[in-house]
Amino acid sequence: MRLGLFAVIHGDEPEGGLALARLAGALTARPALATGYELTFYPLCNPTGLEDGTRFSRSGKDLNREFWIGSALPEVRLIERELLTHRFDGLVALHTDDTADGAYGFVRGKVLSAALLEPALAAASRYVPRSQSSRIDGFEAERGIIYRGYEGILSAASGLRPEPFEIVFETPGTLDRVRQIQAAEAALLAIMERFREFIAFANGI
């Protein structure tokens, strides 16, 4: 099962990259947690934005609105090539939202995306609250789950078969960084555990 894990698409959101580093350490210490997985980590998708401490890359563009629209930005083209090459079974992108009242996520792709996000939010709630807002970022939300999203976000190419699951997981940026990192790591581990269960169940049918 091939998963692509992405972070720091916005340069002023380093927590996701730190969460991936923490996850890598946890898996090194306990390799059994990754049984059945081929994980590819992309902890720093916007290096110039991180250097400048800005949401945008140094080009002045929001990279997370540039995917699959023919963008010439090198960061976008490189990630698109990775997505086409690896043909992941699932994508998870980590973000921070400093306007959110709690953790939440966007789902796309396979129907089971929402079924994977649910345990992720439950696991993260040990460290940060779960958003209860009925509207987040202008989208209708149901207990922290949003079924629509922006155009041009980091996602799989359209038309892939089998279709991967896609989750954008957001932690509340108003809380301290340590709790955000812990929440994101817990969410990723929960997604991996639940997806493994789904695959095992499907193989047994």
The 8 nearest C-alpha neighbors of each residue, nearest first, counted from 0:
[[1, 36, 37, 35, 88, 2, 87, 38],
 [0, 2, 37, 87, 88, 38, 36, 89],
 [1, 3, 89, 38, 87, 90, 88, 39],
 [2, 4, 90, 39, 38, 87, 40, 89],
 [5, 3, 40, 91, 41, 92, 90, 39],
 [6, 4, 92, 41, 42, 91, 93, 40],
 [5, 7, 42, 15, 93, 16, 8, 92],
 [8, 6, 9, 43, 44, 10, 13, 12],
 [7, 9, 44, 45, 6, 10, 62, 63],
 [10, 8, 54, 7, 11, 12, 55, 45],
 [9, 11, 49, 48, 54, 53, 12, 7],
 [10, 12, 53, 52, 54, 9, 49, 13],
 [13, 11, 10, 7, 14, 95, 9, 94],
 [14, 12, 16, 15, 7, 11, 17, 10],
 [13, 15, 17, 16, 12, 180, 18, 176],
 [16, 14, 18, 6, 93, 17, 13, 94],
 [15, 17, 42, 6, 19, 18, 13, 14],
 [16, 18, 20, 14, 15, 19, 21, 13],
 [17, 19, 180, 15, 21, 16, 20, 184],
 [20, 18, 22, 16, 21, 17, 23, 42],
 [21, 19, 17, 23, 18, 22, 24, 16],
 [20, 22, 18, 24, 19, 23, 17, 25],
 [23, 21, 19, 25, 24, 20, 184, 18],
 [24, 22, 20, 26, 21, 25, 19, 27],
 [23, 25, 27, 21, 22, 26, 28, 20],
 [24, 26, 22, 28, 27, 23, 29, 21],
 [27, 25, 29, 30, 23, 28, 24, 22],
 [28, 26, 24, 25, 29, 30, 23, 22],
 [27, 29, 25, 26, 30, 24, 23, 31],
 [30, 28, 26, 31, 27, 32, 25, 33],
 [31, 29, 26, 32, 27, 33, 28, 34],
 [30, 32, 34, 33, 29, 26, 35, 28],
 [33, 31, 30, 34, 29, 26, 188, 192],
 [34, 32, 31, 36, 30, 35, 26, 191],
 [35, 33, 31, 36, 32, 30, 37, 195],
 [34, 36, 0, 33, 37, 195, 1, 31],
 [37, 35, 0, 33, 34, 38, 1, 2],
 [36, 38, 1, 0, 2, 39, 35, 33],
 [39, 37, 2, 36, 1, 3, 40, 4],
 [38, 40, 3, 4, 2, 41, 37, 1],
 [39, 41, 4, 42, 3, 5, 38, 19],
 [40, 42, 5, 43, 4, 6, 44, 39],
 [43, 41, 16, 6, 5, 40, 19, 44],
 [44, 42, 7, 45, 41, 6, 46, 16],
 [43, 45, 8, 7, 46, 6, 41, 42],
 [44, 46, 8, 48, 43, 10, 47, 7],
 [47, 45, 49, 48, 43, 44, 50, 10],
 [48, 46, 50, 49, 56, 57, 45, 51],
 [47, 49, 10, 56, 53, 51, 45, 50],
 [48, 50, 10, 52, 46, 47, 51, 11],
 [49, 51, 47, 48, 52, 46, 10, 53],
 [52, 50, 48, 49, 53, 47, 10, 57],
 [53, 51, 49, 11, 50, 48, 10, 54],
 [54, 52, 11, 48, 10, 55, 51, 49],
 [53, 55, 9, 10, 11, 48, 61, 56],
 [56, 54, 61, 60, 53, 59, 48, 9],
 [57, 55, 48, 58, 47, 59, 60, 45],
 [56, 58, 59, 47, 48, 55, 60, 51],
 [57, 59, 56, 60, 55, 72, 61, 47],
 [60, 58, 57, 55, 56, 61, 54, 62],
 [61, 59, 55, 58, 56, 62, 57, 65],
 [60, 62, 55, 63, 64, 56, 54, 59],
 [63, 61, 65, 64, 60, 8, 75, 55],
 [62, 64, 152, 61, 65, 153, 151, 8],
 [63, 65, 151, 152, 62, 61, 66, 150],
 [66, 64, 151, 62, 63, 70, 68, 67],
 [65, 67, 151, 68, 152, 153, 64, 75],
 [66, 68, 69, 151, 65, 156, 70, 79],
 [69, 67, 66, 70, 65, 151, 64, 150],
 [68, 70, 67, 71, 66, 65, 76, 72],
 [71, 69, 72, 68, 65, 66, 75, 76],
 [70, 72, 73, 69, 76, 75, 74, 65],
 [71, 73, 75, 70, 74, 76, 58, 65],
 [74, 72, 76, 75, 77, 71, 70, 78],
 [75, 73, 77, 76, 72, 78, 44, 45],
 [76, 74, 78, 72, 77, 73, 79, 66],
 [75, 77, 73, 79, 78, 74, 80, 72],
 [76, 78, 80, 74, 75, 79, 73, 81],
 [77, 79, 81, 75, 80, 76, 82, 74],
 [80, 78, 82, 76, 81, 77, 75, 83],
 [81, 79, 83, 77, 78, 82, 84, 76],
 [80, 82, 78, 84, 79, 83, 85, 77],
 [83, 81, 79, 80, 84, 85, 86, 78],
 [84, 82, 80, 81, 86, 85, 79, 156],
 [85, 83, 81, 82, 86, 80, 79, 87],
 [84, 86, 87, 82, 83, 81, 1, 3],
 [87, 85, 83, 82, 84, 88, 1, 155],
 [86, 88, 1, 89, 2, 85, 3, 163],
 [89, 87, 163, 1, 2, 0, 164, 86],
 [90, 88, 164, 163, 2, 87, 165, 3],
 [89, 91, 165, 3, 2, 4, 166, 164],
 [90, 92, 166, 4, 167, 165, 5, 3],
 [93, 91, 5, 167, 6, 4, 168, 166],
 [94, 92, 6, 168, 15, 167, 169, 5],
 [93, 95, 169, 15, 168, 12, 170, 92],
 [94, 96, 170, 169, 172, 12, 171, 97],
 [97, 95, 172, 171, 98, 99, 170, 169],
 [96, 98, 172, 173, 171, 99, 95, 170],
 [99, 97, 96, 100, 171, 172, 173, 136],
 [100, 98, 171, 101, 96, 97, 130, 172],
 [99, 101, 130, 171, 98, 102, 132, 128],
 [102, 100, 130, 129, 128, 171, 99, 103],
 [101, 103, 170, 129, 130, 169, 171, 128],
 [104, 102, 143, 169, 130, 144, 168, 101],
 [103, 105, 168, 167, 144, 169, 145, 143],
 [104, 106, 145, 167, 166, 146, 144, 148],
 [107, 105, 166, 146, 112, 165, 113, 145],
 [108, 106, 165, 164, 166, 112, 109, 146],
 [107, 109, 164, 165, 163, 162, 110, 112],
 [108, 110, 164, 111, 112, 163, 162, 107],
 [109, 111, 112, 108, 113, 114, 164, 107],
 [110, 112, 114, 109, 113, 115, 164, 108],
 [113, 111, 115, 164, 114, 110, 109, 106],
 [112, 114, 116, 115, 111, 106, 117, 110],
 [113, 115, 111, 112, 117, 116, 118, 110],
 [116, 114, 112, 113, 190, 117, 118, 111],
 [115, 117, 119, 113, 114, 118, 120, 112],
 [116, 118, 120, 119, 114, 115, 113, 121],
 [119, 117, 121, 120, 116, 115, 189, 122],
 [120, 118, 186, 116, 189, 122, 117, 121],
 [119, 121, 123, 117, 118, 122, 124, 116],
 [120, 122, 118, 124, 119, 123, 117, 125],
 [123, 121, 119, 124, 120, 185, 186, 125],
 [122, 124, 182, 120, 125, 186, 121, 185],
 [125, 123, 127, 128, 126, 121, 122, 129],
 [126, 124, 123, 122, 127, 182, 121, 128],
 [125, 127, 124, 182, 178, 123, 181, 128],
 [128, 126, 124, 125, 123, 182, 178, 101],
 [129, 127, 101, 124, 102, 130, 126, 100],
 [128, 130, 101, 102, 124, 131, 143, 103],
 [129, 131, 101, 143, 102, 100, 132, 103],
 [130, 132, 142, 143, 129, 133, 101, 141],
 [133, 131, 134, 130, 135, 140, 142, 143],
 [132, 134, 140, 139, 141, 131, 135, 142],
 [133, 135, 139, 140, 138, 132, 137, 136],
 [136, 134, 138, 137, 140, 139, 132, 133],
 [137, 135, 138, 134, 139, 99, 98, 148],
 [136, 138, 135, 134, 139, 140, 148, 133],
 [139, 137, 135, 134, 136, 140, 145, 147],
 [140, 138, 134, 133, 145, 135, 137, 141],
 [139, 141, 145, 133, 134, 144, 143, 138],
 [140, 142, 144, 143, 133, 145, 139, 131],
 [143, 141, 131, 144, 140, 130, 132, 133],
 [142, 144, 103, 130, 141, 140, 131, 104],
 [143, 145, 141, 104, 140, 142, 103, 105],
 [146, 144, 105, 140, 147, 104, 106, 139],
 [147, 145, 106, 105, 144, 107, 148, 140],
 [148, 146, 145, 105, 138, 106, 149, 107],
 [149, 147, 150, 105, 146, 145, 138, 106],
 [148, 150, 152, 151, 147, 64, 63, 138],
 [149, 151, 152, 64, 148, 66, 65, 63],
 [150, 152, 64, 66, 65, 63, 67, 149],
 [153, 151, 63, 64, 150, 66, 154, 149],
 [152, 154, 66, 63, 151, 155, 64, 92],
 [155, 153, 152, 156, 165, 66, 90, 151],
 [154, 156, 157, 82, 153, 163, 159, 90],
 [157, 155, 159, 154, 158, 67, 83, 82],
 [156, 158, 159, 155, 154, 162, 67, 160],
 [157, 159, 160, 156, 162, 161, 155, 163],
 [160, 158, 162, 157, 161, 156, 155, 163],
 [161, 159, 162, 158, 163, 157, 86, 88],
 [160, 162, 159, 163, 88, 158, 109, 86],
 [161, 163, 160, 159, 109, 108, 164, 88],
 [164, 162, 88, 89, 108, 109, 165, 161],
 [163, 165, 89, 109, 108, 112, 90, 107],
 [166, 164, 90, 107, 108, 106, 89, 91],
 [167, 165, 106, 91, 105, 168, 90, 92],
 [168, 166, 92, 105, 104, 91, 93, 106],
 [167, 169, 104, 93, 94, 166, 92, 103],
 [170, 168, 94, 95, 103, 102, 104, 93],
 [169, 171, 102, 95, 179, 96, 172, 94],
 [172, 170, 101, 96, 99, 173, 97, 102],
 [171, 173, 97, 96, 95, 174, 170, 98],
 [172, 174, 97, 171, 175, 98, 99, 96],
 [175, 173, 172, 171, 176, 179, 178, 127],
 [176, 174, 177, 178, 179, 173, 172, 171],
 [175, 177, 179, 178, 180, 174, 14, 172],
 [178, 176, 180, 179, 175, 181, 14, 182],
 [177, 179, 181, 180, 126, 176, 175, 182],
 [180, 178, 182, 176, 177, 181, 170, 183],
 [181, 179, 18, 177, 183, 182, 178, 14],
 [180, 182, 178, 184, 179, 183, 185, 177],
 [181, 183, 123, 179, 185, 180, 126, 184],
 [182, 184, 186, 180, 185, 181, 18, 179],
 [185, 183, 187, 181, 186, 18, 182, 22],
 [186, 184, 182, 188, 183, 187, 123, 122],
 [185, 187, 119, 183, 189, 184, 123, 188],
 [188, 186, 190, 184, 189, 185, 183, 191],
 [187, 189, 191, 185, 190, 186, 192, 184],
 [188, 190, 186, 192, 119, 187, 191, 118],
 [191, 189, 187, 193, 115, 188, 192, 119],
 [192, 190, 188, 194, 189, 193, 195, 187],
 [191, 193, 189, 195, 190, 194, 188, 196],
 [192, 194, 196, 190, 195, 191, 189, 115],
 [193, 195, 197, 191, 196, 192, 190, 198],
 [196, 194, 198, 192, 193, 197, 199, 191],
 [197, 195, 193, 199, 194, 198, 200, 192],
 [196, 198, 194, 200, 195, 199, 201, 193],
 [197, 199, 201, 195, 200, 196, 202, 194],
 [198, 200, 196, 202, 197, 201, 195, 203],
 [199, 201, 197, 203, 198, 202, 196, 204],
 [202, 200, 198, 203, 204, 199, 197, 196],
 [203, 201, 199, 200, 204, 198, 197, 196],
 [202, 204, 200, 201, 199, 198, 197, 196],
 [203, 201, 202, 200, 199, 198, 197, 196]]
